[in-house]
Amino acid sequence: MRNLTSAHLDLGSLCTEVLFVCPADIRIQLSEQLRCLDVRMESQVAVVSELQDYFRRRAEVELDYSKNLDKLAKSLQLRHKEQKQK
């Protein structure tokens, strides 16, 4: 049985239905998919931006930490040199 919107093809025991869709329906579907992808992309861009900010701040903290450790090591090294000389 055939009508204007679908066709049935029997392939052995498999039955496949092929739908005939007008171009306007395809455009609507593609537009909806594009909108969903835009929303997803915007949320992912926001996540990436937050990650960039996090790693930038972490790098600043680690830089300060390394500078403070370097100062501490130098002060201890200087103290040991002074004690050796006594």
RARA-V943402 format. One record per residue. N is the residue number from 1. RES is the residue in one letter. SS is DSSP state (@ for helix, = for strand, . for the rest). PHI is phi in whole degrees, -180 to 180 (999 if undefined). D_FIRST is the distance of its C-alpha to the first C-alpha in Angstrom with 2 decimals. Layout:
N & RES & SS & PHI & D_FIRST
N & RES & SS & PHI & D_FIRST
This chain:
1 & M & . & 999 & 0.00
2 & R & . & -125 & 3.83
3 & N & . & -131 & 6.95
4 & L & . & -78 & 10.55
5 & T & . & -102 & 11.46
6 & S & = & -149 & 9.42
7 & A & = & -138 & 7.86
8 & H & = & -108 & 7.65
9 & L & = & -119 & 10.37
10 & D & = & -91 & 11.69
11 & L & = & -121 & 15.44
12 & G & . & 64 & 17.15
13 & S & . & -92 & 17.11
14 & L & = & -90 & 16.13
15 & C & = & -121 & 12.79
16 & T & = & -116 & 13.21
17 & E & = & -105 & 11.56
18 & V & = & -109 & 12.92
19 & L & = & -96 & 13.75
20 & F & . & -100 & 14.95
21 & V & . & -115 & 18.20
22 & C & . & -77 & 20.70
23 & P & @ & -59 & 24.23
24 & A & @ & -65 & 25.83
25 & D & @ & -65 & 23.93
26 & I & @ & -64 & 24.99
27 & R & @ & -60 & 28.54
28 & I & @ & -62 & 28.65
29 & Q & @ & -64 & 27.55
30 & L & @ & -65 & 30.05
31 & S & @ & -64 & 32.72
32 & E & @ & -64 & 32.30
33 & Q & @ & -64 & 32.51
34 & L & @ & -63 & 35.55
35 & R & @ & -63 & 37.19
36 & C & @ & -62 & 36.76
37 & L & @ & -66 & 38.24
38 & D & @ & -62 & 41.10
39 & V & @ & -63 & 41.94
40 & R & @ & -63 & 41.91
41 & M & @ & -63 & 44.04
42 & E & @ & -62 & 46.53
43 & S & @ & -68 & 46.99
44 & Q & @ & -70 & 47.49
45 & V & @ & -64 & 49.98
46 & A & @ & -63 & 51.86
47 & V & @ & -64 & 52.01
48 & V & @ & -63 & 53.29
49 & S & @ & -63 & 55.85
50 & E & @ & -63 & 57.09
51 & L & @ & -65 & 57.37
52 & Q & @ & -61 & 59.34
53 & D & @ & -63 & 61.67
54 & Y & @ & -59 & 62.11
55 & F & @ & -69 & 63.01
56 & R & @ & -66 & 65.31
57 & R & @ & -64 & 67.16
58 & R & @ & -62 & 67.30
59 & A & @ & -62 & 68.80
60 & E & @ & -64 & 71.43
61 & V & @ & -63 & 72.31
62 & E & @ & -66 & 72.55
63 & L & @ & -65 & 74.72
64 & D & @ & -61 & 77.08
65 & Y & @ & -61 & 77.14
66 & S & @ & -66 & 78.05
67 & K & @ & -65 & 80.77
68 & N & @ & -66 & 82.24
69 & L & @ & -65 & 82.20
70 & D & @ & -63 & 83.91
71 & K & @ & -61 & 86.60
72 & L & @ & -61 & 87.11
73 & A & @ & -63 & 87.47
74 & K & @ & -66 & 89.94
75 & S & @ & -66 & 92.02
76 & L & @ & -67 & 92.22
77 & Q & @ & -64 & 93.09
78 & L & @ & -64 & 95.82
79 & R & @ & -63 & 97.16
80 & H & @ & -66 & 97.36
81 & K & @ & -63 & 99.20
82 & E & @ & -64 & 101.69
83 & Q & @ & -69 & 102.33
84 & K & @ & -66 & 102.86
85 & Q & @ & -73 & 105.43
86 & K & . & -77 & 107.51
